[in-house]
Amino acid sequence: MTLVPDERVETLVRTVADHLAAFGGIPLVALFDRPKTVALKWGRDGVVTEWNPTFAGDALDLGIGVEVCWPYRPQEKGAPICGVLDLLSFGADDPCPVSPRER
């Protein structure tokens, strides 16, 4: 996880590329919550109907599949990241960096 100074698509793509280089490979799928830097529009069923064209082009160039997720309620934002971090098992009682208020 990397903290970045802004939510611009260029920053996101650069950070993803840096992480892929650090991993030493390309995952089959990368999971993102639904920021406007990834998906511009989506249907009621959650299917993305318009991708951010810069992000989509760069994801294709990088060779990654993209999945998007979103909270059922605004207060659940960050919960998908907690699931991933829980899988990594940092050994803390609550490894999730998102405060309980935000889950």
SVG drawing of the C-alpha trace seen along z (x, -y; Angstrom):
<svg xmlns="http://www.w3.org/2000/svg" viewBox="-30 -16 41 31">
<polyline fill="none" stroke="black" stroke-width="0.4" points="0.0,0.0 1.3,-3.4 0.0,-6.8 0.0,-9.3 -0.4,-13.0 -3.4,-13.1 -6.0,-10.9 -5.0,-11.7 -5.0,-8.8 -1.4,-9.4 -0.4,-9.0 -2.5,-5.8 -0.9,-4.3 2.6,-5.2 2.1,-3.7 0.6,-0.5 3.6,-0.2 6.0,-0.7 4.2,2.0 4.3,4.4 8.0,3.9 8.5,4.4 6.4,7.7 8.5,8.8 5.6,9.8 2.0,9.1 -1.0,10.5 -3.9,11.9 -6.3,9.3 -5.8,6.1 -8.6,5.0 -9.6,1.4 -12.4,-0.3 -14.4,-2.5 -12.5,-5.8 -13.2,-8.1 -9.6,-7.5 -10.7,-3.9 -14.4,-3.9 -16.4,-6.9 -19.8,-5.3 -21.5,-2.0 -24.9,-0.5 -27.1,0.3 -25.9,3.9 -22.3,2.7 -21.0,3.3 -18.7,0.6 -20.1,-1.1 -17.4,-3.7 -13.8,-3.2 -11.4,-6.1 -9.7,-6.0 -6.2,-6.8 -6.5,-4.1 -8.0,-1.5 -5.2,-2.1 -2.5,-1.8 -4.0,1.3 -4.0,2.9 -0.4,1.8 0.6,3.3 -1.3,6.5 -3.4,6.5 -7.0,7.5 -9.1,5.1 -11.8,5.8 -13.7,3.1 -15.5,3.3 -17.5,0.9 -19.2,0.7 -22.9,1.4 -23.0,-1.6 -20.6,-4.6 -19.5,-3.7 -18.1,-0.4 -15.5,-2.2 -12.1,-0.6 -13.6,2.8 -12.2,4.6 -8.8,3.4 -9.2,4.8 -10.0,8.2 -6.8,8.1 -4.8,6.9 -6.3,9.5 -5.2,12.2 -1.6,10.8 -1.8,11.3 0.5,8.7 0.2,10.2 -1.5,7.3 -4.8,7.6 -6.5,5.5 -4.2,5.2 -6.6,3.1 -5.5,-0.6 -9.1,-1.8 -10.6,-2.9 -13.7,-1.0 -15.7,-4.1 -14.9,-4.0 -15.7,-0.3"/>
</svg>
